[in-house]
Each structure stands twice: as C-alpha cells, then as structure tokens.
Amino acid sequence: MDISGQVALVTGGASGPGAATARRLAAEGARVGILDFDAARGAAMASEIGGHAVAVDVGDEGSVAAAVDEVVAVLGAPRVAVSCAGIGLAARIVGRNGALSTDLFEKTIRVNLMGTYFVMSYAARAMMALEPLESGERGVVVNTASVAFQDGQVGQSAYAASKGAIAAMCLPAAREMAKQGVRVMAIAPGLFNTPMMEGLPEETTAGIVANIPFPHRLGDPAEYAQMVSQIVANPYLNGTTIRLDGAVRLPQR
C-alpha cells in the first residue's frame, strides 16, 4: 500500500516508537491521528506533524471507540492502525513475604492486550467500510508484541503474557479479516532506546547492550517506524510476528 494520502492512527504516538512511527508516516504523506494517554504531548506531536491528537485510555473500550470515531470524523477512516501504547510493569508472581501481583497482572493485560484488541477492533471495522484499493487491500493493522513473548525474564510474567497473546492472535486475526482485505501483522521489538531506557544509569545500559549481538547497541525507535513502513508497503506481509531485535535473546534475569 502506498501510504501517501491515506489516514493512519498510532496509539502511544506521543513518545518512543509510537512518535517515531507518527513522524515516519506523516513524512510519507499520511494524515496521522495520534492517540495517547498524555494529552499535552499528543497535541504537541500533532502540531509538529500536522496530524490530529486524541487523548485516550486504550484500556477503556469506550475511550477507544470515541477516539477512533473522532479520527474518522476529522481525518477520515484509517487505512493503517499501529498500536504502540503499553506499559512494562514488573513483579514476581509470589514476591517477598508471599505478596501476590494479581493486580499488576490484571492492569498489564488490560492496557497491553485489551487495549491492542480494542484498537484493532474499532480500526478494522472502519477500514472494512472503505472501498478496496486496486490491490484489493482495505487496510493494515500493526500490533506491538515484544521479544519477551518468547524470552520473558524473571518478573515479566504479566508483560510476557500480554505480549504473547498479541503475537498469538496475529494469525487468526489475519485469517478472519482476509476476505475484507485487511492485513494484520505484529512487531516484537527487542531492547530499544526509549525514554525509560534513557533514564537508566550508564553502567546498567552497558550491561543491557552487552547481550545484543549485532548491531551492538540499543534499537532506534526510527527502526521500528521503518519496519512499520515496510509492512504497509509490502502486501505479502500478513499474519506473522517479526522480531526486530539485533539477534538478542533475553537472559533469565
């Protein structure tokens, strides 16, 4: 699909890989709807790229429904939907003194998994109402998993479960939407240079980078955005999860 002239929506589009994706798609000629929990940063990004920002809590279905409706009303129905919003909370299943982390598990599933599912659902329905392009495509959904879905570390049970489910639903979702010409893909990023990483001590970052074979560095959010662009452009990419990780495999801890 040629993204130029099309509408795209990006959740988590005010920072990190989401912001890089919003910039990349806008530079390629898309009209971009930025859905982010942080209203001020979302508005700033929209101003930067000439898009439209909507404050949204992806873990709340009503909030997602209203946000997608607003994007459709202002920009038009999306041909591309990218879910980058998520949280990375960590805790042991049974911690010190027998403390449980069921509340953290529920919150992580709500934001990461249900949020992705809500966005995919409402965006795909809007895509299906569009006329198909010459290729037969109506739209592309790109969801964000994580290498933790295969390499989850100690304390990442909730996070790995949420990202594993995103990877697992990619193929059945793609099969379901094939007749309507909507592709579904997932990207599983490895260790990327995000605002959270930037706040770590230098020695901690060095220890993390030591596990990355090549390129021997953290991933650049622009490389995530490049992968999104390549998925949109290549019509034969469908129903699979791509690891974007420099060949890293996360250690136990």
Protein Blocks (a to p, Z undefined) as FASTA:
>chain_A
ZZehpacddehklgcjllmmmmmmmmnopacddddfblmlmmmmmmmnopacddddfklm
klmmmmmmmmmmmnopcfbdcdfbdcdddcdfbdghhiacklmmmmmmmmmmmmmmmmmm
mmmmmmmmpccdfkopabdcdddddfklmmccehilmmmmmmmmmmmmmmmmmmmmmmno
pacddddddddddfklmmpcfklmmmmmmmpmbacbdddfklmmmmmmmmmmmmkbghia
cddehhpacdfZZ
